[in-house]
Amino acid sequence: MNQLKKGPLKLSILDQSIVHHGRSAKAAVDNTIDTIQLAERLGYHRFWVSEHHNSSFIAGSAPEILIVKLASVTKKIRVGSGGIMLPNHSAFKVAENFRMLETLYPGRIDLGMGRAPGGDRISASLLNPSNTFSEADYLQQLQHLQHFFHDTAGTKYGPILAVPQATTIPEQWILSSSGGSAGIAAKNGMGLAVAKFINGEASPQMVADYRNDFVPSAEMPEPMVLLAISVLCAETEEKALEMRKFIDYVLVQFEKGNFDNIGNPDLIRDYVFSQEEELRIKQNSGRVISGTPASVKAQLEKLAADFDVDEIMMSCMFHEEAARLRSFELIAENLI
């Protein structure tokens, strides 16, 4: 198998630990472990896991715990959160969690952060009863996080230390599906992860504005951008179309608020989309790239050029584990 060729375009993976029909949550997490080991062998740059709640379809609820296992079974690939939904948590505890990760695996940890609930507002309120869902509180959390990472936090009673006091700081990224969070990333000197797999209409202007407004930080002197999108690659067009129908169905169900028992491949294979669903699929088309290797390569290279990014992060939710892993192999073998 070919190694990922060196070039200007880096490849990375976002894995959500999908619990496929008839399988267990443990199997989903085991698949995530298998995927990162394959990704490292192929030369992928980084591997992120997400935070989702109150859904039987997604097992990835605690990235800070899963990262420990993933980093322990690999040696070089960067491992991180895509992301920690900061309003769900205490900034102090997030700092301690990621300082511990950075102590265990120095120079390999990414802290990707977002402000969405990662589920519904009820579960978000249970995670953090003081969550106001306000941007002002989110910005304050980001500010407090920097104090905890730099040992400059304190009260009138004395300093507050987030321990362990790691000698390095995780690489910090802001997840954004719209322009607002891109501005937050720029102002705070953090990386920008454009979530096109969530908002297919995300514009290259978001990246241009981020680069123009970027304020260097001690840890990130230059702007860094990656673009995250769902990618499905197969050796035949027929298989690629089968994979595409699966994710089209899942995304339609997500938009209807259905997050449980939605991945039955037999049902999906014979499912006929309604006119309304076909319209939603068309509107969602910017969230997904699919096809045979040559087609996927051309689409990814065009996307990277259009958005002026040198890193593409891919997710793949297909139910057949062998086909999902093969998709990552084909991309690695055929892309720059």
C-alpha positions as CSV (number, residue, x, y, z in Angstrom):
1,M,0.0,0.0,0.0
2,N,1.3,3.4,-0.9
3,Q,2.2,5.9,1.7
4,L,0.6,9.3,1.6
5,K,2.7,11.5,-0.7
6,K,4.3,14.6,0.6
7,G,2.8,17.8,-0.7
8,P,1.0,21.0,0.1
9,L,-2.3,19.3,0.9
10,K,-2.5,17.5,4.3
11,L,-5.1,14.9,4.9
12,S,-6.8,14.3,8.3
13,I,-9.8,12.4,9.7
14,L,-12.7,13.2,11.9
15,D,-14.3,10.1,13.5
16,Q,-17.6,10.2,15.4
17,S,-17.7,6.6,16.5
18,I,-20.9,5.7,14.7
19,V,-23.0,2.9,16.1
20,H,-24.2,1.1,13.1
21,H,-27.4,-0.9,12.8
22,G,-27.3,-4.1,14.8
23,R,-23.9,-3.3,16.4
24,S,-22.8,-2.2,19.8
25,A,-21.2,1.0,21.1
26,K,-18.1,-0.9,21.9
27,A,-17.8,-2.0,18.3
28,A,-18.1,1.6,17.2
29,V,-15.3,2.7,19.5
30,D,-13.2,-0.3,18.4
31,N,-13.7,0.8,14.8
32,T,-12.4,4.3,15.8
33,I,-9.3,2.6,17.2
34,D,-8.8,0.6,14.0
35,T,-9.3,3.7,11.9
36,I,-6.6,5.8,13.7
37,Q,-4.1,3.0,13.4
38,L,-4.8,2.8,9.7
39,A,-4.6,6.5,9.4
40,E,-1.1,6.6,11.0
41,R,0.1,3.9,8.7
42,L,-1.1,5.8,5.6
43,G,0.4,9.1,6.7
44,Y,-2.7,11.1,7.7
45,H,-1.7,14.3,9.6
46,R,-4.2,14.4,12.4
47,F,-7.2,12.5,13.8
48,W,-10.1,14.2,15.7
49,V,-13.0,12.7,17.6
50,S,-16.2,14.5,18.4
51,E,-18.6,15.2,21.3
52,H,-22.2,14.2,20.8
53,H,-24.9,13.5,23.4
54,N,-28.3,11.8,23.7
55,S,-28.0,9.8,20.5
56,S,-27.8,6.1,20.2
57,F,-26.3,6.5,16.7
58,I,-23.1,8.2,17.9
59,A,-20.9,6.8,20.7
60,G,-18.4,9.6,20.7
61,S,-19.5,11.6,23.8
62,A,-16.2,12.1,25.7
63,P,-13.3,13.0,23.4
64,E,-11.0,13.8,26.2
65,I,-11.2,10.2,27.4
66,L,-11.1,8.6,23.9
67,I,-8.0,10.6,23.0
68,V,-6.0,8.9,25.7
69,K,-6.6,5.5,24.1
70,L,-6.1,6.7,20.6
71,A,-2.8,8.4,21.4
72,S,-1.6,5.3,23.3
73,V,-2.0,3.0,20.2
74,T,-0.2,5.5,17.9
75,K,3.2,7.2,17.8
76,K,3.2,10.2,15.6
77,I,-0.2,11.3,14.3
78,R,-1.7,14.3,16.0
79,V,-4.8,13.4,18.1
80,G,-7.5,15.8,19.2
81,S,-11.1,16.9,19.7
82,G,-13.3,18.0,16.9
83,G,-14.5,19.3,19.2
84,I,-15.0,19.9,22.9
85,M,-18.3,21.8,23.1
86,L,-16.9,24.3,25.6
87,P,-20.2,25.6,27.0
88,N,-21.0,22.1,28.2
89,H,-18.0,22.2,30.5
90,S,-16.0,24.1,33.1
91,A,-13.1,25.8,31.4
92,F,-11.0,24.9,34.4
93,K,-11.7,21.2,33.9
94,V,-11.1,21.4,30.2
95,A,-7.7,23.0,30.9
96,E,-6.8,20.2,33.4
97,N,-7.9,17.5,31.0
98,F,-5.9,18.8,28.1
99,R,-2.9,19.6,30.2
100,M,-2.9,16.0,31.3
101,L,-3.2,14.9,27.7
102,E,-0.3,17.2,26.8
103,T,1.8,15.8,29.6
104,L,1.1,12.3,28.5
105,Y,1.6,13.0,24.8
106,P,3.5,16.2,24.4
107,G,3.4,17.9,21.0
108,R,0.6,15.7,19.7
109,I,-2.6,17.0,21.2
110,D,-5.1,19.3,19.5
111,L,-7.9,21.1,21.4
112,G,-10.6,21.8,18.9
113,M,-13.5,23.7,20.4
114,G,-17.1,24.7,19.5
115,R,-20.1,26.4,21.1
116,A,-22.9,24.1,19.8
117,P,-24.6,21.8,22.3
118,G,-23.4,18.7,20.6
119,G,-27.0,17.4,20.9
120,D,-30.1,19.0,22.4
121,R,-30.4,21.8,24.9
122,I,-31.8,19.5,27.6
123,S,-28.7,17.3,27.6
124,A,-26.5,20.4,27.4
125,S,-28.2,21.8,30.5
126,L,-27.6,18.5,32.3
127,L,-23.9,18.6,31.4
128,N,-23.6,22.2,32.7
129,P,-26.6,23.5,34.6
130,S,-25.1,27.0,34.5
131,N,-24.9,27.0,30.7
132,T,-26.6,30.2,29.4
133,F,-25.9,29.4,25.7
134,S,-24.7,33.0,25.2
135,E,-21.7,34.1,23.1
136,A,-20.5,36.4,25.9
137,D,-20.1,33.4,28.2
138,Y,-18.4,31.4,25.5
139,L,-15.9,34.2,24.9
140,Q,-15.2,34.4,28.6
141,Q,-14.6,30.7,28.8
142,L,-12.0,31.0,26.0
143,Q,-10.3,33.8,27.9
144,H,-10.3,31.9,31.1
145,L,-8.9,28.9,29.3
146,Q,-5.8,30.9,28.2
147,H,-5.2,32.0,31.8
148,F,-5.3,28.4,33.0
149,F,-3.0,27.2,30.2
150,H,-0.5,30.0,31.0
151,D,-0.7,29.9,34.8
152,T,-2.0,33.4,35.1
153,A,-5.4,32.6,36.6
154,G,-6.2,33.7,40.1
155,T,-8.7,35.2,42.5
156,K,-8.4,37.5,45.5
157,Y,-7.5,34.4,47.5
158,G,-4.5,33.6,45.4
159,P,-3.4,31.9,42.1
160,I,-5.4,29.1,40.5
161,L,-3.3,26.4,38.9
162,A,-4.7,24.0,36.3
163,V,-2.6,20.9,36.9
164,P,-0.5,19.2,35.8
165,Q,1.6,22.2,34.7
166,A,2.5,20.9,31.2
167,T,5.5,22.5,29.6
168,T,3.6,22.7,26.3
169,I,0.1,23.9,25.3
170,P,-2.3,21.9,23.1
171,E,-2.8,23.3,19.6
172,Q,-6.0,25.2,19.9
173,W,-8.7,25.4,17.1
174,I,-12.1,26.9,16.8
175,L,-14.8,25.0,14.9
176,S,-16.9,27.2,12.7
177,S,-19.7,26.5,10.2
178,S,-20.4,30.2,9.8
179,G,-18.5,33.5,9.9
180,G,-19.0,34.4,13.6
181,S,-16.7,31.8,15.1
182,A,-14.1,32.4,12.4
183,G,-13.8,35.9,13.8
184,I,-13.3,34.5,17.3
185,A,-10.5,32.2,16.0
186,A,-8.8,35.1,14.3
187,K,-9.0,37.4,17.3
188,N,-7.7,34.8,19.7
189,G,-4.8,33.6,17.4
190,M,-6.2,30.1,17.1
191,G,-6.6,27.7,14.2
192,L,-9.8,27.7,12.2
193,A,-11.6,24.4,11.3
194,V,-14.3,25.1,8.7
195,A,-17.1,22.6,9.3
196,K,-18.4,22.3,5.7
197,F,-19.7,18.8,6.6
198,I,-22.2,20.7,8.8
199,N,-22.9,23.7,6.6
200,G,-22.5,22.9,2.9
201,E,-22.9,26.6,2.0
202,A,-19.8,27.7,4.1
203,S,-18.0,30.3,2.0
204,P,-14.3,30.8,1.1
205,Q,-14.9,34.3,2.3
206,M,-14.9,33.0,5.8
207,V,-11.3,31.8,5.4
208,A,-10.2,35.1,3.7
209,D,-11.7,37.1,6.6
210,Y,-10.0,34.9,9.1
211,R,-6.6,35.3,7.5
212,N,-7.1,39.1,7.2
213,D,-8.1,39.5,10.8
214,F,-5.7,37.0,12.3
215,V,-3.9,38.3,15.4
216,P,-0.8,36.2,16.1
217,S,-0.6,34.4,19.4
218,A,2.4,32.9,21.2
219,E,1.5,29.4,20.2
220,M,0.2,30.2,16.7
221,P,2.2,33.0,15.0
222,E,0.6,32.4,11.6
223,P,-3.0,31.5,10.7
224,M,-3.8,27.8,10.3
225,V,-6.9,26.6,8.5
226,L,-8.4,23.2,7.8
227,L,-11.6,22.3,6.0
228,A,-13.8,19.4,7.3
229,I,-16.1,17.6,4.9
230,S,-17.7,14.2,4.5
231,V,-15.9,12.2,1.9
232,L,-16.9,8.8,0.4
233,C,-14.5,7.1,-2.1
234,A,-14.9,3.7,-3.8
235,E,-13.3,1.8,-6.6
236,T,-16.5,1.7,-8.6
237,E,-19.2,4.3,-9.3
238,E,-21.8,1.9,-8.2
239,K,-20.3,1.5,-4.7
240,A,-19.7,5.2,-4.4
241,L,-23.4,5.8,-5.2
242,E,-24.4,3.3,-2.6
243,M,-22.3,5.0,0.0
244,R,-23.6,8.4,-1.0
245,K,-27.2,7.3,-0.6
246,F,-26.4,6.1,2.9
247,I,-25.1,9.5,4.0
248,D,-27.8,11.4,2.2
249,Y,-30.4,9.4,4.1
250,V,-28.6,9.9,7.5
251,L,-28.3,13.7,6.9
252,V,-32.0,14.0,6.0
253,Q,-32.9,12.1,9.2
254,F,-30.7,14.4,11.3
255,E,-32.5,17.4,9.9
256,K,-35.8,15.8,10.9
257,G,-34.5,15.5,14.5
258,N,-34.1,11.7,14.2
259,F,-30.8,10.6,15.8
260,D,-31.7,7.0,16.8
261,N,-32.2,3.7,14.8
262,I,-31.5,5.4,11.5
263,G,-28.7,3.4,9.9
264,N,-30.5,0.2,8.7
265,P,-28.7,-0.5,5.4
266,D,-31.5,-2.8,4.1
267,L,-34.1,0.0,4.6
268,I,-31.8,2.6,3.1
269,R,-30.9,0.5,0.1
270,D,-34.6,0.3,-1.0
271,Y,-35.7,3.7,0.3
272,V,-37.3,6.1,-2.1
273,F,-36.7,9.8,-1.2
274,S,-39.7,12.1,-1.3
275,Q,-39.6,15.3,-3.4
276,E,-39.0,17.3,-0.2
277,E,-36.2,15.0,0.8
278,E,-34.6,15.2,-2.7
279,L,-34.7,19.0,-2.3
280,R,-32.9,18.7,1.1
281,I,-30.3,16.4,-0.4
282,K,-29.6,18.9,-3.2
283,Q,-29.3,21.6,-0.6
284,N,-26.9,19.4,1.4
285,S,-24.8,18.5,-1.6
286,G,-22.0,20.9,-0.4
287,R,-21.5,18.9,2.7
288,V,-20.4,15.7,0.9
289,I,-17.9,14.7,-1.7
290,S,-18.2,11.2,-3.3
291,G,-17.0,9.2,-6.2
292,T,-14.2,7.1,-7.6
293,P,-10.6,8.0,-6.7
294,A,-9.9,10.2,-9.6
295,S,-13.1,12.1,-9.1
296,V,-12.6,12.5,-5.4
297,K,-9.1,13.7,-5.9
298,A,-10.2,16.4,-8.3
299,Q,-13.0,17.5,-6.0
300,L,-10.8,17.7,-3.0
301,E,-8.0,19.6,-4.8
302,K,-10.6,22.1,-6.2
303,L,-12.1,22.6,-2.7
304,A,-8.7,23.2,-1.1
305,A,-7.9,25.7,-3.8
306,D,-11.2,27.5,-3.6
307,F,-10.9,27.8,0.2
308,D,-7.2,28.5,0.2
309,V,-6.5,25.7,2.7
310,D,-3.7,23.2,2.9
311,E,-5.5,20.6,5.0
312,I,-8.7,18.6,4.4
313,M,-10.3,16.7,7.3
314,M,-12.6,13.9,6.2
315,S,-15.4,12.1,7.9
316,C,-17.0,8.9,6.6
317,M,-20.1,7.4,8.2
318,F,-20.7,4.4,5.9
319,H,-22.0,1.3,7.7
320,E,-19.6,-1.2,6.0
321,E,-16.4,-1.0,8.0
322,A,-14.2,-2.5,5.2
323,A,-15.6,-0.1,2.6
324,R,-15.2,2.9,5.0
325,L,-11.5,2.0,5.7
326,R,-11.0,1.4,2.0
327,S,-12.3,4.9,1.3
328,F,-9.5,6.3,3.4
329,E,-6.9,4.1,1.7
330,L,-8.0,5.1,-1.8
331,I,-7.8,8.8,-0.9
332,A,-4.3,8.3,0.6
333,E,-3.1,6.4,-2.4
334,N,-4.4,8.8,-5.0
335,L,-4.2,12.3,-3.4
336,I,-1.1,14.5,-3.4
